[in-house]
């Protein structure tokens, strides 16, 4: 099983340390590489960073996205239809040269298909962390060691049904931040946050010192503010991808409104 071997101070760690020092919460924006089109991706990503995103989570288009709901599934298919690949994703990240950390969101198969040097190429392109949805802690120690030796922060997922001992194990073998799935099911917009979210956050807080970001179902500025009240950050995916499908400007405006709502919270310092 892997143990994180990230640099002592990665860009992700530095970003969360800076946010904690200023009493602010992280806005993590998910995008699908190549959506709404490869040519518009750079403007979208730069616009999200300018609108207040602290971390960009870049999804690698994949034909079998098991954890993704219909909005992100559709964005992946649109990107694939326009020829987007893992190598193309790296090219976009390199071209964007963002001044915020980048987390690669993928499934295991696309990365394995990239070959042994794929994680090094990811780092060279500007990737800071990786989240692999279908590689839970302990499932494949050799693959986990591969990720652990990459120098990338290995962001781990925690579900609301995860027992406390398992949360501790996940925290020990993760890096950057822990991604707390706010409710069961696939990604997608929801009308309200889960009632048991505060209890789940409390259990996770007691299990790890890594920053905690809440995602899956965060759809409105009000929900972003409420989730940020509980966690160290908020991950917004389907709502942004849906808006990007309407126009790049709509997605940037949504991110800005979520940033503003989160900044309404009293700063901790």
Backbone as numpy.savetxt, mean C-alpha at the origin, in Angstrom:
# Nx Ny Nz CAx CAy CAz Cx Cy Cz
11.94 -19.04 7.41 11.10 -17.85 7.41 11.97 -16.61 7.41
11.51 -15.61 6.73 12.35 -14.43 6.60 12.30 -13.53 7.82
13.38 -12.84 8.04 13.41 -11.74 8.98 13.79 -10.50 8.20
13.10 -9.40 8.44 13.36 -8.20 7.65 14.82 -7.78 7.77
15.45 -7.50 6.64 16.84 -7.06 6.64 16.94 -5.71 5.95
15.93 -4.86 6.10 15.90 -3.56 5.47 17.01 -2.69 6.05
17.38 -1.65 5.33 18.34 -0.71 5.90 17.80 -0.16 7.21
18.71 0.30 8.06 18.31 0.80 9.37 17.27 1.90 9.22
17.49 2.79 8.26 16.51 3.84 8.02 16.15 3.84 6.54
15.09 3.14 6.21 14.60 3.14 4.84 13.77 4.39 4.62
13.43 4.65 3.38 12.59 5.82 3.10 11.23 5.68 3.77
10.71 4.45 3.84 9.43 4.25 4.53 9.57 4.56 6.02
10.60 4.04 6.63 10.80 4.30 8.05 10.98 5.79 8.31
11.75 6.44 7.45 11.98 7.88 7.63 10.68 8.66 7.47
9.84 8.24 6.52 8.59 8.96 6.30 7.67 8.84 7.52
7.54 7.63 8.04 6.65 7.45 9.19 7.24 8.13 10.44
8.56 8.14 10.58 9.16 8.83 11.71 8.89 10.33 11.62
8.99 10.87 10.42 8.73 12.30 10.23 7.27 12.63 10.52
6.37 11.78 10.06 4.95 12.00 10.32 4.65 11.93 11.82
5.24 10.95 12.49 4.99 10.83 13.93 5.51 12.05 14.67
6.66 12.55 14.23 7.23 13.72 14.90 6.35 14.95 14.74
5.65 15.01 13.62 4.80 16.19 13.37 3.35 15.93 13.79
3.07 14.73 14.29 1.72 14.42 14.76 0.71 14.23 13.65
1.18 13.89 12.44 0.27 13.70 11.31 0.18 12.22 10.95
-0.85 11.87 10.18 -1.08 10.49 9.77 -0.77 10.34 8.28
-0.36 9.13 7.90 0.07 8.87 6.53 -1.13 8.64 5.61
-1.08 9.26 4.45 -2.03 8.96 3.39 -1.31 8.09 2.36
-1.72 6.84 2.27 -1.14 5.87 1.34 -2.10 5.72 0.18
-1.67 6.07 -1.01 -2.54 6.04 -2.19 -2.18 4.85 -3.08
-3.16 4.00 -3.33 -2.96 2.86 -4.23 -3.30 3.28 -5.66
-2.45 2.88 -6.60 -2.74 3.05 -8.03 -2.39 1.74 -8.72
-3.01 1.50 -9.86 -2.64 0.38 -10.70 -1.72 0.88 -11.79
-0.55 0.30 -11.92 0.41 0.75 -12.94 -0.22 0.64 -14.33
-0.14 1.71 -15.08 -0.68 1.68 -16.45 -2.14 2.04 -16.54
-2.76 2.42 -15.42 -4.17 2.82 -15.40 -4.28 4.27 -14.97
-5.08 5.11 -15.59 -6.02 4.77 -16.67 -5.34 4.49 -18.00
-4.09 4.92 -18.16 -3.29 4.56 -19.33 -1.83 4.72 -18.94
-0.94 4.03 -19.63 0.49 4.21 -19.31 0.91 5.67 -19.44
0.41 6.38 -20.43 0.84 7.77 -20.64 0.32 8.70 -19.55
-0.81 8.36 -18.92 -1.36 9.23 -17.88 -0.89 8.85 -16.47
-0.22 7.72 -16.34 0.16 7.26 -15.00 1.10 8.24 -14.31
2.08 8.76 -15.04 3.05 9.64 -14.40 2.36 10.90 -13.86
1.50 11.49 -14.65 0.81 12.70 -14.18 -0.05 12.40 -12.96
-0.70 11.23 -12.97 -1.51 10.82 -11.82 -0.64 10.67 -10.57
0.47 9.97 -10.69 1.30 9.69 -9.51 1.91 10.98 -8.95
2.42 11.83 -9.83 3.00 13.09 -9.38 1.92 13.98 -8.75
0.73 13.94 -9.33 -0.37 14.72 -8.79 -0.80 14.25 -7.42
-0.81 12.95 -7.20 -1.17 12.41 -5.88 -0.12 12.81 -4.84
1.14 12.76 -5.23 2.20 13.18 -4.30 2.04 14.66 -3.95
1.75 15.48 -4.95 1.57 16.91 -4.71 0.33 17.19 -3.87
-0.66 16.29 -3.95 -1.91 16.47 -3.20 -1.80 16.02 -1.75
-0.65 15.44 -1.39 -0.46 15.08 0.01 -0.28 13.61 0.30
-0.13 12.78 -0.73 0.15 11.37 -0.48 1.52 11.23 0.17
1.62 10.35 1.16 2.90 10.11 1.84 3.60 8.87 1.31
2.83 7.94 0.78 3.35 6.70 0.22 2.51 6.37 -1.01
3.16 5.95 -2.09 2.41 5.49 -3.26 2.54 3.97 -3.33
1.39 3.32 -3.36 1.35 1.86 -3.47 1.00 1.54 -4.92
1.94 0.94 -5.63 1.78 0.71 -7.06 1.42 -0.75 -7.30
0.21 -0.99 -7.76 -0.23 -2.34 -8.06 0.29 -2.81 -9.41
0.83 -4.03 -9.42 1.29 -4.64 -10.67 0.09 -5.31 -11.33
-0.29 -4.90 -12.52 -1.45 -5.53 -13.17 -1.26 -7.04 -13.27
-2.31 -7.78 -12.91 -2.22 -9.24 -12.86 -3.56 -9.80 -13.30
-3.50 -10.89 -14.04 -4.73 -11.45 -14.62 -5.59 -12.19 -13.62
-5.06 -12.50 -12.41 -5.82 -13.27 -11.42 -5.71 -12.62 -10.05
-6.20 -11.37 -9.91 -6.03 -10.61 -8.67 -7.03 -11.03 -7.60
-6.73 -12.08 -6.87 -7.69 -12.71 -5.95 -8.16 -11.79 -4.83
-7.28 -10.89 -4.35 -7.64 -10.06 -3.20 -8.36 -8.78 -3.61
-8.44 -8.53 -4.93 -8.97 -7.26 -5.40 -10.43 -7.37 -5.80
-11.17 -6.30 -5.49 -12.55 -6.21 -5.87 -12.70 -5.76 -7.32
-13.95 -5.56 -7.77 -14.19 -5.31 -9.20 -13.53 -4.06 -9.74
-13.43 -3.00 -8.95 -12.84 -1.75 -9.48 -11.36 -1.96 -9.82
-10.62 -2.55 -8.90 -9.19 -2.75 -9.16 -8.98 -3.88 -10.16
-9.82 -4.89 -10.12 -9.73 -5.93 -11.16 -9.86 -5.32 -12.55
-10.85 -4.43 -12.69 -11.07 -3.80 -13.99 -9.88 -2.92 -14.40
-9.31 -2.20 -13.43 -8.16 -1.36 -13.75 -6.97 -2.20 -14.20
-6.80 -3.38 -13.57 -5.72 -4.28 -13.97 -5.92 -4.76 -15.41
-7.16 -5.10 -15.74 -7.42 -5.59 -17.09 -7.20 -4.49 -18.12
-7.62 -3.25 -17.78 -7.40 -2.12 -18.69 -5.90 -1.92 -18.92
-5.13 -1.99 -17.83 -3.68 -1.81 -17.96 -3.06 -2.94 -18.78
-3.48 -4.18 -18.51 -2.94 -5.31 -19.27 -3.29 -5.18 -20.76
-4.51 -4.74 -21.04 -4.93 -4.59 -22.44 -4.10 -3.56 -23.18
-3.52 -2.62 -22.40 -2.68 -1.59 -23.01 -1.19 -1.96 -22.98
-0.93 -3.23 -22.63 0.43 -3.73 -22.71 1.28 -3.55 -21.48
0.67 -3.16 -20.33 1.47 -2.96 -19.13 2.00 -4.29 -18.60
3.26 -4.27 -18.18 3.95 -5.45 -17.66 4.67 -5.07 -16.37
5.32 -6.07 -15.75 6.13 -5.77 -14.57 7.30 -4.86 -14.96
7.95 -5.16 -16.08 9.05 -4.30 -16.53 8.54 -2.90 -16.84
7.36 -2.81 -17.42 6.77 -1.50 -17.70 6.45 -0.75 -16.41
6.02 -1.49 -15.39 5.78 -0.87 -14.08 7.05 -0.26 -13.53
8.16 -1.00 -13.62 9.45 -0.47 -13.15 9.83 0.78 -13.95
9.59 0.76 -15.25 9.92 1.93 -16.09 9.14 3.16 -15.63
7.84 2.97 -15.33 7.03 4.10 -14.87 7.53 4.64 -13.53
7.86 3.73 -12.62 8.36 4.15 -11.30 9.67 4.93 -11.47
10.54 4.43 -12.32 11.82 5.11 -12.56 11.57 6.49 -13.16
10.69 6.56 -14.12 10.42 7.85 -14.79 9.77 8.84 -13.83
8.90 8.36 -12.95 8.21 9.26 -12.03 9.19 9.86 -11.02
10.18 9.07 -10.59 11.21 9.57 -9.64 10.56 10.32 -8.48
9.62 9.67 -7.83 8.84 10.31 -6.77 9.71 10.61 -5.54
9.39 11.68 -4.85 10.10 11.99 -3.62 9.39 11.44 -2.39
8.42 10.55 -2.61 7.78 9.81 -1.52 8.06 8.32 -1.73
8.02 7.52 -0.65 8.31 6.08 -0.79 7.29 5.39 -1.70
7.77 4.35 -2.37 6.94 3.55 -3.27 6.92 2.11 -2.78
5.72 1.56 -2.62 5.54 0.15 -2.26 4.95 -0.58 -3.46
5.60 -1.66 -3.86 5.10 -2.47 -4.96 4.06 -3.45 -4.41
2.84 -3.39 -4.92 1.75 -4.27 -4.48 1.57 -5.33 -5.56
1.80 -6.60 -5.19 1.76 -7.63 -6.22 1.34 -8.97 -5.64
1.14 -9.89 -6.51 0.99 -11.29 -6.16 2.32 -11.97 -6.44
2.47 -13.21 -5.94 3.77 -13.88 -6.03 4.15 -14.21 -7.47
3.20 -14.69 -8.25 3.55 -15.18 -9.58 4.22 -14.14 -10.48
3.70 -12.90 -10.56 4.39 -11.93 -11.43 5.84 -11.69 -11.02
6.11 -11.71 -9.70 7.48 -11.48 -9.24 8.36 -12.69 -9.54
7.84 -13.89 -9.33 8.63 -15.09 -9.66 8.93 -15.14 -11.15
7.97 -14.72 -11.95 8.19 -14.72 -13.40 9.26 -13.72 -13.81
9.51 -12.73 -12.93 10.54 -11.73 -13.22 11.96 -12.24 -13.04
12.11 -13.41 -12.41 13.44 -14.00 -12.25 14.15 -13.56 -10.98
15.33 -14.15 -10.72 16.04 -13.92 -9.46 16.41 -12.45 -9.25
16.67 -11.72 -10.30 17.11 -10.34 -10.15 15.99 -9.33 -10.09
14.76 -9.79 -10.00 13.62 -8.88 -10.10 13.57 -7.89 -8.93
13.93 -8.33 -7.73 13.85 -7.42 -6.59 14.95 -6.36 -6.66
16.11 -6.73 -7.17 17.17 -5.75 -7.37 16.74 -4.72 -8.42
16.10 -5.18 -9.47 15.62 -4.23 -10.50 14.55 -3.32 -9.91
13.74 -3.87 -9.03 12.73 -3.03 -8.37 13.39 -1.92 -7.57
14.41 -2.28 -6.79 15.12 -1.26 -6.00 15.75 -0.22 -6.90
16.37 -0.67 -7.96 17.04 0.28 -8.87 16.03 1.22 -9.53
14.79 0.75 -9.69 13.76 1.60 -10.30 13.21 2.63 -9.32
13.40 2.39 -8.01 12.89 3.34 -7.02 11.88 2.76 -6.07
11.74 1.44 -6.03 10.82 0.78 -5.10 11.47 0.69 -3.72
10.69 1.01 -2.68 11.18 0.98 -1.30 10.68 -0.22 -0.51
9.51 -0.69 -0.85 8.92 -1.81 -0.13 8.09 -2.67 -1.07
7.77 -3.87 -0.60 6.97 -4.78 -1.41 5.91 -5.42 -0.53
4.72 -5.55 -1.08 3.61 -6.22 -0.40 3.14 -7.34 -1.33
3.24 -8.57 -0.84 2.84 -9.73 -1.65 1.61 -10.33 -1.00
0.49 -10.22 -1.65 -0.78 -10.56 -1.02 -0.93 -12.05 -0.72
-0.28 -12.90 -1.50 -0.50 -14.34 -1.35 0.74 -15.06 -0.82
1.51 -14.37 0.06 2.64 -15.01 0.71 2.59 -14.71 2.20
1.73 -15.41 2.94 1.63 -15.18 4.38 2.87 -15.67 5.12
3.09 -15.15 6.31 4.24 -15.54 7.13 4.25 -17.05 7.34
5.39 -17.66 7.04 5.57 -19.09 7.27 5.13 -19.98 6.14
4.52 -19.42 5.10 4.00 -20.25 4.02 5.11 -20.81 3.14
6.18 -20.04 2.94 7.26 -20.47 2.06 8.55 -19.80 2.55
9.24 -20.41 3.53 10.42 -19.77 4.11 11.48 -19.37 3.09
11.69 -20.18 2.05 12.74 -19.83 1.09 12.37 -18.57 0.31
11.12 -18.45 -0.06 10.70 -17.23 -0.77 10.73 -16.03 0.17
10.35 -16.25 1.40 10.37 -15.14 2.36 11.81 -14.68 2.61
12.74 -15.62 2.63 14.15 -15.25 2.79 14.62 -14.44 1.58
14.12 -14.80 0.42 14.45 -14.06 -0.80 14.02 -12.60 -0.66
12.81 -12.38 -0.20 12.34 -11.01 0.00 13.11 -10.34 1.13
13.40 -11.10 2.19 14.08 -10.51 3.33 15.48 -10.03 3.01
16.12 -10.68 2.04 17.49 -10.31 1.66 17.53 -9.21 0.61
16.39 -8.74 0.19 16.33 -7.80 -0.94 16.66 -6.36 -0.55
16.57 -6.05 0.75 16.73 -4.66 1.17 15.45 -3.86 1.07
14.40 -4.46 0.55 13.09 -3.80 0.49 12.34 -4.06 1.79
11.58 -3.07 2.25 10.70 -3.31 3.39 9.59 -4.27 2.95
9.36 -5.30 3.76 8.37 -6.33 3.42 7.09 -6.02 4.20
6.18 -5.33 3.55 4.93 -4.91 4.20 4.00 -6.11 4.30
3.48 -6.33 5.49 2.63 -7.50 5.75 1.18 -7.10 5.98
0.30 -8.01 5.61 -1.14 -7.82 5.80 -1.60 -8.50 7.08
-2.53 -7.85 7.78 -3.18 -8.44 8.94 -4.68 -8.33 8.73
-5.40 -9.41 8.99 -6.86 -9.42 8.83 -7.53 -9.21 10.18
-8.79 -8.78 10.18 -9.49 -8.60 11.46 -9.66 -9.90 12.24
-9.55 -11.03 11.57 -9.69 -12.32 12.24 -8.36 -12.89 12.72
-7.26 -12.19 12.49 -5.95 -12.70 12.88 -5.81 -12.72 14.40
-5.47 -13.88 14.99 -5.30 -13.94 16.45 -4.07 -13.13 16.88
-4.07 -12.70 18.14 -2.98 -11.86 18.65 -1.60 -12.52 18.50
-1.42 -13.81 18.83 -0.09 -14.41 18.65 0.38 -14.36 17.19
-0.56 -14.54 16.28 -0.21 -14.46 14.87 0.14 -13.02 14.47
-0.56 -12.05 15.04 -0.22 -10.64 14.78 1.22 -10.36 15.21
1.63 -10.91 16.36 3.00 -10.69 16.84 4.01 -11.29 15.86
3.71 -12.47 15.35 4.60 -13.13 14.40 4.71 -12.32 13.11
3.57 -11.82 12.64 3.56 -11.02 11.42 4.39 -9.74 11.63
4.22 -9.11 12.78 4.98 -7.90 13.06 6.48 -8.14 13.09
6.89 -9.28 13.65 8.33 -9.59 13.73 8.94 -9.78 12.36
8.16 -10.23 11.40 8.68 -10.55 10.08 8.25 -9.53 9.03
7.82 -8.37 9.47 7.41 -7.34 8.54 8.33 -6.15 8.59
8.10 -5.20 7.69 8.91 -3.99 7.66 8.11 -2.84 7.07
8.52 -1.63 7.36 7.87 -0.44 6.82 6.64 -0.05 7.60
5.58 -0.81 7.43 4.36 -0.64 8.20 3.55 -1.92 8.09
2.56 -2.08 8.94 1.63 -3.20 8.84 0.35 -2.69 8.20
-0.14 -3.41 7.23 -1.37 -3.07 6.50 -2.52 -3.83 7.14
-3.36 -3.12 7.88 -4.50 -3.75 8.53 -5.70 -3.72 7.60
-6.18 -4.89 7.24 -7.41 -5.00 6.44 -8.58 -4.68 7.36
-9.33 -3.66 7.00 -10.35 -3.15 7.93 -11.55 -4.07 8.05
-11.78 -4.89 7.07 -12.94 -5.80 7.11 -12.66 -7.00 6.21
-13.42 -8.06 6.37 -13.24 -9.25 5.56 -13.74 -9.00 4.14
-13.20 -9.78 3.19 -13.62 -9.64 1.81 -12.53 -9.02 0.97
-12.83 -8.77 -0.29 -11.87 -8.20 -1.22 -11.88 -6.68 -1.11
-10.94 -6.03 -1.83 -10.90 -4.58 -1.84 -12.18 -4.02 -2.45
-12.47 -2.77 -2.10 -13.67 -2.14 -2.66 -14.23 -1.09 -1.72
-15.01 -0.17 -2.28 -15.58 0.90 -1.49 -16.68 0.37 -0.58
-16.81 0.98 0.61 -17.83 0.58 1.58 -18.53 1.82 2.12
-19.75 1.61 2.62 -20.53 2.74 3.13 -20.07 3.18 4.51
-19.45 2.27 5.26 -19.05 2.61 6.64 -17.89 1.72 7.05
-17.16 2.17 8.06 -16.08 1.37 8.61 -16.67 0.24 9.45
-15.91 -0.82 9.64 -16.38 -1.96 10.44 -16.52 -1.55 11.89
-17.57 -2.05 12.55 -17.83 -1.70 13.95 -16.71 -2.17 14.88
-16.08 -3.31 14.52 -15.07 -3.87 15.43 -13.66 -3.36 15.11
-13.56 -2.33 14.24 -12.23 -1.85 13.86 -11.43 -1.33 15.06
-12.00 -0.54 15.97 -11.20 -0.09 17.13 -10.63 -1.25 17.94
-11.41 -2.30 18.13 -10.92 -3.46 18.89 -9.77 -4.14 18.16
-9.90 -4.28 16.83 -8.83 -4.91 16.05 -7.56 -4.07 16.11
-7.70 -2.75 16.00 -6.54 -1.87 16.08 -5.85 -2.02 17.44
-6.62 -2.10 18.50 -6.03 -2.23 19.84 -5.24 -3.53 19.96
-5.75 -4.62 19.41 -5.03 -5.90 19.47 -3.74 -5.81 18.68
-3.80 -5.17 17.51 -2.59 -5.05 16.69 -1.57 -4.13 17.35
-2.03 -3.04 17.95 -1.13 -2.11 18.65 -0.33 -2.83 19.73
-0.99 -3.78 20.39 -0.33 -4.51 21.47 0.64 -5.57 20.95
0.64 -5.78 19.62 1.40 -6.89 19.04 2.64 -6.44 18.29
2.73 -5.17 17.91 3.86 -4.72 17.09 4.09 -3.24 17.30
5.34 -2.84 17.09 5.66 -1.40 17.16 5.71 -0.77 15.77
5.50 -1.56 14.73 5.49 -1.00 13.37 4.29 -0.06 13.20
4.43 0.98 12.36 3.27 1.82 12.06 2.14 0.98 11.48
0.94 1.41 11.73 -0.26 0.64 11.37 -1.10 1.47 10.39
-1.29 0.95 9.20 -2.12 1.65 8.20 -3.37 0.82 7.91
-4.50 1.50 7.85 -5.79 0.82 7.69 -6.27 0.98 6.25
-6.62 -0.13 5.62 -7.10 -0.08 4.24 -8.24 -1.04 4.00
-8.66 -1.14 2.76 -9.80 -1.94 2.30 -11.10 -1.23 2.71
-11.70 -0.53 1.79 -13.01 0.05 2.05 -13.02 1.52 2.40
-11.85 2.17 2.49 -11.81 3.60 2.80 -12.21 4.35 1.52
-13.37 5.00 1.56 -13.94 5.53 0.31 -14.15 7.04 0.32
-14.31 7.64 1.47 -14.66 9.06 1.56 -13.69 9.79 2.48
-13.63 11.12 2.36 -12.79 11.88 3.30 -13.18 11.64 4.75
-14.46 11.51 5.03 -14.91 11.29 6.40 -14.40 9.94 6.93
-14.47 8.91 6.09 -13.95 7.60 6.51 -12.43 7.66 6.71
-11.74 8.40 5.83 -10.29 8.53 5.97 -9.95 9.19 7.31
-10.70 10.22 7.68 -10.44 10.90 8.95 -10.69 9.96 10.13
-11.79 9.17 10.06 -12.09 8.27 11.17 -11.07 7.15 11.29
-10.63 6.61 10.15 -9.60 5.56 10.19 -8.27 6.13 10.68
-7.95 7.35 10.26 -6.70 7.98 10.70 -6.71 8.25 12.19
-7.89 8.44 12.76 -7.98 8.65 14.20 -7.51 7.40 14.96
-7.66 6.23 14.32 -7.29 4.97 14.97 -5.87 4.53 14.63
-5.48 4.68 13.36 -4.21 4.15 12.91 -3.16 5.22 12.72
-2.00 4.79 12.19 -0.93 5.74 11.85 -1.06 6.22 10.41
-1.93 5.56 9.66 -2.12 5.95 8.28 -3.33 5.25 7.68
-3.69 5.70 6.49 -4.88 5.20 5.80 -4.47 4.84 4.36
-4.92 3.67 3.90 -4.67 3.26 2.52 -5.97 3.43 1.74
-5.90 4.20 0.66 -7.07 4.43 -0.18 -6.80 3.80 -1.55
-7.66 2.88 -1.97 -7.43 2.16 -3.22 -8.56 2.31 -4.22
-9.61 1.53 -4.03 -10.67 1.46 -5.05 -11.28 2.82 -5.35
-11.50 3.65 -4.32 -12.11 4.96 -4.57 -11.23 5.81 -5.48
-9.91 5.74 -5.26 -9.00 6.51 -6.10 -8.94 5.94 -7.52
-8.91 4.63 -7.62 -8.84 3.99 -8.95 -10.11 4.29 -9.74
-11.26 4.23 -9.05 -12.52 4.57 -9.73 -12.48 6.02 -10.22
-12.00 6.93 -9.37 -11.92 8.34 -9.76 -10.94 8.53 -10.92
-9.83 7.81 -10.88 -8.85 7.92 -11.97 -9.44 7.45 -13.29
-10.36 6.48 -13.20 -11.03 6.02 -14.41 -11.91 7.09 -15.03
-12.38 8.03 -14.18 -13.16 9.17 -14.69 -12.22 10.23 -15.26
-11.23 10.61 -14.47 -10.18 11.53 -14.95 -9.06 11.57 -13.91
-7.88 11.86 -14.38 -6.74 11.99 -13.46 -7.00 13.10 -12.46
-7.56 14.19 -12.93 -7.83 15.33 -12.04 -8.82 14.95 -10.93
-9.80 14.09 -11.24 -10.76 13.66 -10.22 -10.06 12.88 -9.11
-9.14 12.02 -9.49 -8.41 11.23 -8.48 -7.54 12.13 -7.62
-6.88 13.09 -8.24 -6.01 14.00 -7.47 -6.87 14.83 -6.51
-8.02 15.27 -6.97 -8.91 16.06 -6.11 -9.41 15.22 -4.93
-9.72 13.94 -5.16 -10.16 13.07 -4.07 -9.05 12.90 -3.04
-7.82 12.68 -3.51 -6.70 12.53 -2.57 -6.52 13.80 -1.76
-6.63 14.95 -2.40 -6.47 16.22 -1.67 -7.56 16.39 -0.61
-8.78 15.96 -0.94 -9.86 16.09 0.04 -9.66 15.14 1.22
-9.11 13.96 0.96 -8.82 13.03 2.06 -7.68 13.56 2.93
-6.65 14.13 2.27 -5.55 14.72 3.04 -6.08 15.82 3.96
-6.94 16.67 3.42 -7.48 17.78 4.21 -8.31 17.26 5.38
-9.12 16.22 5.13 -9.94 15.67 6.21 -9.07 15.05 7.30
-8.01 14.35 6.91 -7.13 13.74 7.90 -6.39 14.81 8.70
-6.06 15.92 8.07 -5.34 16.98 8.76 -6.24 17.77 9.69
-7.54 17.51 9.66 -8.44 18.14 10.63 -8.26 17.56 12.02
-7.66 16.35 12.09 -7.44 15.73 13.40 -6.42 16.55 14.18
-6.60 16.65 15.49 -5.60 17.35 16.30 -4.25 16.68 16.17
-3.20 17.44 15.94 -1.87 16.87 15.85 -1.41 16.40 17.23
-0.70 15.29 17.22 -0.27 14.71 18.49 0.83 15.51 19.16
1.53 16.36 18.40 2.60 17.14 19.01 2.46 18.60 18.62
